[in-house]
Amino acid sequence: MPKTVGIGISGGIAVYKIAELVSRLKKDELDVIVMMTEGAQHFVTPLTFRTLSGREVVTDLWNDSREWKVQHVGVAEELDLLVIAPATANIIGKMANGIADDLLSTVYLANTAPVLVVPAMNSNMFRQPVVQENLYKLNRFGCHIMQPGEGYLACGVTGPGRLPEVDEIYGFINKLLFPKKDLAGKRIMINAGATCEDIDPVRYITNRGTGKMGYCIAGEAAARGAEVILVSGPCQLQPPVGVHLVQVWSAEDMCRIMLEYQAGCDVIIGSAAVADFRMASIADQKIKKKEGGPRTLVLELIQNPDILKELGKNKRPDQIMVGFAAETENLLANAARKLESKNLDFIVANDVTLEGAGFAVDTNIVSFISRTGDLVSLPKMSKNDVAAAIIDRVADLLR
């Protein structure tokens, strides 16, 4: 029997994009049940989705249904996956707090299938602490959360909140419906995000790392059956479902934790943007500016431990290690030196000066360099797809 996907559509301008998603799922011979909130119907009519899905579009908790005796329960019982896209701040808030006052929120509570939430809204709304807290709660409840894209939004601002591309949503749905389990029984440790180095009790130095790439890798590995330990510096991302998150602050903290876990891991992937330097001495009190005093402040920095190099010294013959080389010049030569000095099996090299690569974007442009010198260059693709390519290569090495 074909799998059944429920597409819950809430009221945002990105509703029109979901028509393409429904069409693609139907072409894959999946059964699709579309649910629309009242707000969603202001953007696209139910007739559009009824035509594309070939099924009744459910919109009202109180309507009589020809298909189900108790509509919201009947819909929920059919589903193999429930997708909320676009997920507005309103529906996210209802889901996180158990409010069931319309058809979609009621189906969510009656549903026992996996749930994929795809947020899309104004940047300021997305950044609101209450929205982030609600997403955190949904993640803790077991929902899969896609990170929104960044860019120009319909409201005229630029920032996070765009609906991810339909290709990305489609790919995520397929991973949830038809998961590979080629990493079952393996333990993988991944580091991600930027580290922070204290200057005084209120200031620190850090870098532009957001953690997106590492969190995508962690999610991909967990979806494919691995036990995943994610050692992360401070970031604003929700950890993927099924991942054991260990939060750290500094490079020294990250190194210590990873050395503690190393012996029990089959694979180690270093994607964090680790600070190369830290303060030689952290001030006990806030450093104050002085009226009429010097207008410069000199900070003495010393080198941090090279985390992957330290792990590489203890690497077992059967342990796989992967690193990243984020460079601004001489990409391949610098990456090859890191590959050798850190005792890696392969390295993922990317030029962060290229448009669509590097920090705080949803795409990346990478090359894989192996110990034998083989070079595989990938085109620009989403960080989810880059993560899948990395885990594919890891799985090949494990075999």
GIDACOR-V364259 format. One record per backbone hydrogen bond with DSSP energy under -0.5 kcal/mol. NH is the residue of the N-H (numbers start at 0). CO is the residue of the C=O. Records with the same first field share a line. If there is no record, write none. Layout:
# GIDACOR-V364259
NH->CO / CO
This chain:
# GIDACOR-V364259
4->30
5->80
6->4 / 32
7->5 / 82
8->6 / 34
9->7 / 85
11->9
14->11
15->12
16->13
17->13 / 14
18->14 / 15
19->16
20->16
21->17
22->18
23->19
24->20
25->21
26->22
27->23
28->25
29->24
30->2
32->4
33->31
34->6
35->57
36->8
40->36
41->38
42->39
43->39
47->44
48->44
49->45
50->46
51->47
52->48
53->49
57->33 / 55
62->59
70->68
73->69
74->70
75->71
76->72
77->73 / 74
78->74 / 75
79->3
80->3
81->113
82->5 / 80
83->115
84->7 / 82
85->117
86->117
87->85
91->87
92->88
93->89
94->90
95->91
96->92
97->93 / 94
98->93
99->97
105->101
106->102
107->103
108->104
109->105
110->106 / 107
113->79
115->81
116->143
117->83
118->116 / 145
119->86
120->160
125->121
126->122
127->123 / 124
130->127
131->127
132->128
133->129
134->130
135->131
136->132
137->133
138->134
139->135
140->136
141->138
142->137
143->114
145->116 / 143
148->161
150->158
152->156
155->152
158->150
160->148
161->148
167->164
168->164
169->165
170->166
171->167
172->168
173->169
174->170
175->171
176->172
177->173
182->223
183->180
184->224
185->182
187->185 / 226
188->266
189->228
190->268
191->230
193->208 / 233
194->272
195->248
196->204
197->195
198->199 / 202
199->202
202->199
204->196
214->210
215->211
216->212
217->213
218->214
219->215
220->216
221->217
222->218
223->219
224->221
225->220
226->185
227->225 / 241
228->187
229->227 / 243
230->189 / 228
231->229 / 245
232->191
242->239
243->227
244->242
245->229
246->244
247->231
253->249
254->250
255->251
256->252
257->253
258->254
259->255
260->256
261->257
262->258
263->260
264->261
265->186
266->186
267->319
268->188
269->321
270->190 / 268
272->192
273->271
277->301
279->299
282->198
287->285
292->289
298->296
300->298
301->277
303->275
306->304
309->305
310->306
311->307
312->308
313->309 / 310
314->311
318->315
319->265
321->267
322->345
323->269
324->347
326->324 / 349
333->329
334->330
335->331
336->332
337->333
338->334
339->335
340->336
341->337
342->339
343->338
344->320
345->320
346->368
347->322
348->346 / 366
349->324
351->326 / 349
353->350
356->353
360->357
363->380
366->348
367->375
368->346
369->373
370->344
372->369
375->367
377->365
380->363
382->361
385->381
386->382
387->383
388->384
389->385
390->386
391->387
392->388
393->389
394->390
395->391
396->392
397->393
398->394
